[in-house]
Amino acid sequence: MERVAVIGVTGAGKTTFAAALAAKLAAPHIELDALHWEPNWTMAELDVFRARVARAVDGQRWVADGNYSKVRDLVWDRADTVVWLDYPFALTFLRLLRRTLRRVGTGQELWNGNRERFREQFLSRESLFVWVIKTYPRYRASFPAELASDRYQHLQVARLRTPGAAERWLAGARP
């Protein structure tokens, strides 16, 4: 394992898992959200985002987390391994709730000065909770087909369905 993409629905724990794997492999951790979001929750222009990601994944070793289809070709083409955190909906929703409450309560800065706010997360159509409800079935349907396509036959795929399975896989991971 030299270049790993960690995927999964919002709230699955991609960033936490990817950071732990990167530390274990002594490889850079690439958080795609940090490359995507400008200040004030403004999305980076597509060409800017793609250029940032292309530079980030140009290295020989890395662990990236995120599901951005607009840069999937850049990440997955260079990756040798995909780790899919494919947890049950209820678990990911609960994890998202806990994470969001913690971030809102502490005012934790995420990327480029951005912070999650109660109003946006709990009283808005732009809420991550709405997003996870919309994307959970879509990812579960699309990821297997994409991963099985000829384009990505070079990838080793670990589809981990429980946090315990993820912990065991991480414990056995070697570069």
N, C-alpha and C positions, 0 to 999 in steps of 0.2 A: 504494500500500500504506500503510494507516494502522493497521490492526489485524490482526495475523497470529497464527494458531495453528500451532504446530509440534508435529506428532504423530509417533509411531513406537514401535516396541517398546522395552522396557527395554534399555538398552545401545546404542541407535542413535546417541546423541549429541545428543538433543533440546536439553538445557540448554546445551551448548556452542554449538550452532548458533544457538539462540535468542538467547543473549547476544551473539554476534557480529553477528547481524542487528539486534538492538536498538541496539547501538553504532553500526552503520552508518546506521541510520535516525534516530538520536538520539531514540529512543523508550524508554519504561520497559520493563524486562524483568520479566515476571510468571512466577515459578516456582511452578506449582500445588502441587508437593510441599511447598514452604515454607508454604503456606496450609493444607495438609491435615494435616500431622504436628505433633502436640503433643509436649511432652517425654515421654521414655520410650517412644517409638514408639507413642503413643496417637493413634488417628485422631480428628480433630476431629468433634464432633457434626455431623450432616448440615446442620442449619439454620445452624450457625456457619460451616461450610465454604462453603456456598452464599452466605451474606452476605458473607464475605471476598472470594470470587471476584466477586460482583456489584459490590462497591466497586472492585475492582482493574480490571475491564474496563469501568467506567463512563467512563473517559477517552477522549479523541479518538484517542490514538495509544498503541499498546502492541504488544509481542510476548510471547505466552504459550506456555509449553511444558508438555505433559502430556496424558494420555489419560483423565482421569477422566470416565467416562460420566455420573456423577451431577451434573456441572456442564457437560457438553458443550453443552447448550442455551444456557447463559449465555455461553459462550465463542464457540461457532460462530455463534450468532444475531447477535452483535455484530461478529464478524470479517469482513473482506473477502477474506482470503487464508488458505489452509491450505497449509502445507508439510509433506508426508509424507515422512519419511526411511524409505524402504522398502528396506532393505538385506538382503542374503542372511543367513540364519540364522547360518551359521558366523561371519560377520564380526561380527554383533551379539553373539554369545556370547563371542567372543574379546575384544571391546571391554569387555564387562561383566566378564569375568575380570580383565583388566588394571586396570580402574577399581576393582574391589572389592579386589584385592590392594593397590593403592596406598592406598585409603582405610583399610583395616584396618591396614596397615603404618604409616601416618603418624598414625592416630587422628584424621583430619580430621573436624571438626565439620560436620554437614550443616545441619540445621534444629532450632532450639529445644533445642540441647544433644545431639541425637541423633548417634550414631556407629555405623558399621557394625562389627560384631564378627565375628571368625573363626567362632565357634561358630554364630551365627545365619545366616551366609552360606554356610557350607560343610557344616554338620552338622544342618540343620534343614529341616523341610518348608515353613517360611516363607521359605526362601532365595529370593533374586532369581533364581537359576538355575532353580529349579523354576518360578517365576513366568514367566520368559521362555519356557520350554519349553511351558507351558500357553497363554500368550497369543499367541505368535507366529502360529500358524495362525488363531486367532480374529480377530486384528486384520486379517490379510491378507484374510480373508473378509468381515468386517463393514465396514471402512472404505470400500471402493468402493461398496457399496450405500447406506450412509449419505450419502456425498458426492454420490451421484447422485439422492438423494431431492429432492422438490419443496421441502422445507423449506430445503435448503442450495444451491439453484440460484444464489444471489447470490455464492457463493464462487468465487474464482479458486483453482485447485488446482494445485500443483506436486508431482508424485510423483517423488521423486528416488531412483534405484535404486542409486547408487554414491556414495562419498564425493567422487569427482572431479566428478560431476554436481552435487553439493551445493556444492562449492567454486565451480564455474563459475556456478551460479545466484546464489550469494551475491555473487560479484564483480559481477554485472550488476544486482543489486537496487537499486531506487531508490524513494524515498518517493512 
